[in-house]
């Protein structure tokens, strides 16, 4: 009997030791070989391809200092996001400073980095620094203020801001984008209602791009220009300006042209003299107005449409699941270029859309219907053109360049044409996917294909609503049935052992 007891004790002890050893081995292996999984519908906890590419290519250590208390509203989101950054590369070194518990260290580092804003994340590479404040990381919904509720977190923009900050510190060159003025275009200094580009300027600055206005009337383009943008001219260009643009593009320049439909009182379309220039470079501009009943914006006239049909291209890569809003647009057509250039449609209407050519009828506010004189749908609203590399066919696939400017002009020009400029101005660029499209266009133009925009991640609000009967049922199960079941099981085991 004693030997049996000893044997049972030894067997039990060995079993416990083996279980503990097995648990230790499982945890040891799991700590070194793990897989992250994101089950949220908005992929809130998944890094974008852009961020991963930039992190994997880091050649310098990036120090990240987080000045936040654990009670800060965005602390958990920031902590989780930076953990994902650090999981991709060892170049990210994160340090958390609690201003309440470490006031002296907070003061010292704040003076070192030159910051005075609370709830700030500082990025540093060598002696270069950039900080992101909490108001830049989040979009809030203030609709509940009238009901006495506080602002609710609508979207978290931490990844967009953090990746932009890292890129601005490690990029070897800052591209410079010039906005052409002198023909009624939307410009950086414009104060006219609906023509200001203040939001676009700030967004490009966060993308590590410098911006400035310029005029072509002087007969030259700034030597440090990496890209030109012509946004919604209302007056025609002079012949020498068109020739200047032709020479610029021929030398490998990068150009964005947004042409609004300029309808005269007699129902004809005004010319900007850029239409023949675009036709020579792969884009045909139509004298019509884009209409799409199936993509019509509520409470707006027929000309305001939202489009979701994106063609395959680096510019549209991150627009999946988004829509782009165009208040008033004209249609374009990508022209075949053979071996000279590649012209591709970027955004199209649905099959129900068309280009309305009866502009006088539209001016009078009368209803219109699709007929044989109109441009048949689906019609194109944006086109991207790229000149082929020497000795390479136009349809061949190119490896994305990591260059930051137009110094690679020997690779040929890049041009983007859009049949509307209003989607870029203040008050419109924040709508849906407009900002993402804008940033993607400029990044592609300056040949920063790895820097295409990151859309804000919608924060999932999961609510559970239970009726009174359901609450009572849960109460009975947890406080009555489950304890009672445990008591009955104990009694049954006791009676069985007794007999």
C-alpha positions, -999 to +999 in steps of 0.1 A: +000+000+000+029+023+009+047+015-024+015+023-043+012+057-025+048+065-033+043+055-069+012+076-072+029+106-056+059+103-078+037+100-109+017+130-100+048+151-092+064+141-125+032+150-143+031+184-127+067+191-135+061+180-171+031+203-174+051+232-160+080+225-184+056+222-213+039+255-204+074+272-201+084+258-235+052+270-252+056+305-237+093+305-247+086+296-283+055+319-284+076+349-272+101+344-301+077+332-329+044+350-329+019+362-354-003+393-351-039+392-363-062+421-369-099+412-369-113+447-370-134+456-401-114+488-406-080+470-401-073+495-373-044+475-360-026+468-393+002+489-407-001+501-443+022+489-470+037+525-471+047+524-435+062+490-436+083+499-467+096+530-450+104+512-417+122+483-434+144+508-454+155+528-424+192+533-424+194+554-392+180+549-357+149+569-349+143+579-313+107+583-303+098+601-271+062+600-260+052+628-236+019+614-223+004+602-191-014+568-192-047+587-185-043+607-218-072+599-243-049+587-270-023+569-249-034+534-256-037+540-294-002+556-295+013+528-274-002+501-295+008+518-328+044+523-317+046+487-306+037+477-342+064+501-355+090+486-332+079+451-343+088+458-379+123+472-373+149+475-346+157+510-357+127+524-337+136+532-301+106+543-281+107+560-247+077+570-226+078+600-203+050+607-178+050+644-172+032+640-139+057+615-124+088+628-141+085+666-142+123+672-142+131+649-170+101+662-189+114+698-186+149+688-197+137+669-228+111+696-236+139+722-237+161+699-257+135+692-284+120+727-282+084+717-275+058+733-252+027+712-261+015+685-238+005+651-252+032+652-278+052+625-296+087+636-306+107+619-334+145+625-335+172+614-360+206+627-350+201+665-344+169+666-366+136+665-347+099+666-355+069+664-332+033+653-336+007+668-311-024+650-301-047+672-321-029+661-352-035+624-344-072+623-342-105+634-357-133+641-333-171+641-337-185+671-320-222+664-330-230+654-294-220+687-278-256+700-283-268+671-262-243+677-235-220+649-246-182+653-250-164+649-283-161+613-296-130+599-313-140+595-350-108+585-367-072+579-355-045+595-378-015+584-358+000+562-385-003+589-411+014+615-388+041+592-374+051+578-408+052+614-423+074+625-394+098+597-398+100+602-436+106+639-432+137+631-410+152+604-431+145+616-466+177+628-482+160+655-502+128+676-497+109+679-530+096+714-539+062+718-556+054+751-574+018+762-580+014+782-611-005+815-608-015+844-631-046+828-647-071+827-619-059+795-605-063+783-569-031+792-552-013+790-518-019+827-511-054+829-524-080+842-499-110+839-523-138+817-511-134+782-526-099+789-540-077+786-509-052+757-507-042+762-471-052+726-461-033+711-491-002+732-482-002+719-446-008+683-458+021+685-483+043+699-455+035+669-434+045+648-464+079+665-463+074+687-493+079+724-497+055+745-516+055+779-533+037+799-559+053+808-593+044+826-625+053+814-660+049+849-675+085+857-668+096+830-692+112+805-668+105+778-643+123+778-609+154+756-612+146+738-579+111+728-590+105+691-587+069+694-598+044+720-611+007+722-604-019+741-624-052+741-605-083+754-622-072+783-645-100+806-655-081+826-681-061+813-712-023+807-711-001+827-734+017+810-762+051+814-746+038+798-714+025+768-732+059+764-750+076+767-716+055+739-702+062+718-733+099+722-729+096+715-692+078+682-698+102+673-726+130+676-701+114+651-678+093+676-657+065+665-634+032+683-639-004+683-624-031+700-645-066+703-631-090+719-657-125+729-645-154+731-669-155+768-678-190+772-693-197+805-711-232+821-711-239+809-746-233+773-735-198+769-750-167+758-731-139+784-726-105+773-736-074+776-715-050+767-744-038+738-723-062+714-740-040+710-772-009+707-749-025+679-730-036+661-762+000+661-773+009+644-740-017+616-738-048+633-725-079+643-745-100+670-727-138+670-735-161+700-736-187+684-713-199+681-678-197+647-659-230+634-647-236+601-630-272+596-615-260+565-596-232+585-580-250+617-574-245+635-541-277+641-521-289+677-519-266+688-547-272+694-584-263+668-611-227+680-615-217+669-579-207+633-580-188+608-558-167+582-577-155+548-564-143+532-597-105+533-595-083+517-621-051+499-612-022+524-606+001+534-578-019+566-573-051+547-566-035+519-546-047+532-512-081+544-523-099+510-520-130+514-499-130+552-503-148+576-525-136+608-542-160+638-544-159+661-574-182+691-572-180+700-609-159+679-634-154+675-671-144+642-687-110+632-701-097+604-722-064+585-720-048+585-755-026+556-766+011+566-769+027+536-784+063+534-773+065+571-765+044+572-732+019+553-712-015+570-705-038+553-680-073+562-667-073+566-629-109+573-619-141+567-639-178+570-634-201+541-632-217+527-664-246+550-658-225+581-661-218+602-691-204+635-703-232+660-709-225+682-739-257+703-738-242+728-715-267+756-723-295+733-710-276+728-678-271+766-674-308+771-676-314+745-649-334+722-671-332+684-668-310+666-693-308+630-705-281+610-721-282+611-759-260+603-789-243+638-788-230+631-752-197+614-743-207+578-736-200+563-701-182+552-682-162+584-686-128+592-671-122+621-647-084+616-640-055+604-662-019+596-654+008+597-681+043+585-678+070+586-705+087+553-711+124+549-702+148+548-731+148+513-746+118+502-727+083+496-741+055+518-728+036+489-713+065+474-695+064+473-657+088+496-639+103+490-605+092+518-581+119+544-576+129+555-542+141+589-556+127+620-540+127+645-568+130+652-604+167+647-606+158+613-622+144+632-652+162+610-675+135+585-668+110+606-686+082+629-676+052+623-654+019+641-658-015+639-641-046+655-655-079+659-636-112+673-649-118+693-617-097+714-592-124+720-566-117+687-549-083+702-537-095+734-522-103+741-485-137+728-476-135+700-501-101+683-497-111+669-463-141+650-478-139+612-481-108+602-501-100+636-516-069+642-495-056+607-500-059+611-538-042+645-537-012+632-516-009+601-538-008+623-570+020+646-556+040+617-542+038+598-575+048+630-595+080+635-575+088+598-578+082+589-542+062+558-550+068+544-515+052+574-499+016+571-512-009+584-487-023+566-456-060+572-450-072+578-414-084+546-397-120+547-385-123+539-349-149+511-344-176+520-319-191+487-307-222+491-286-242+464-268-279+471-261-297+447-239-334+447-230-346+445-194-356+408-199-321+400-212-305+418-183-327+398-159-318+365-176-280+373-173-285+381-137-303+348-130-276+328-149-246+344-132-260+348-096-283+318-094-280+291-119-241+289-121-236+288-083-265+263-079-249+241-106-216+241-088-233+232-055-252+203-071-221+190-088-203+190-055-231+171-038-231+145-065-194+140-063-196+137-024-224+111-026-206+091-052-174+089-031-193+081+000-209+050-016 
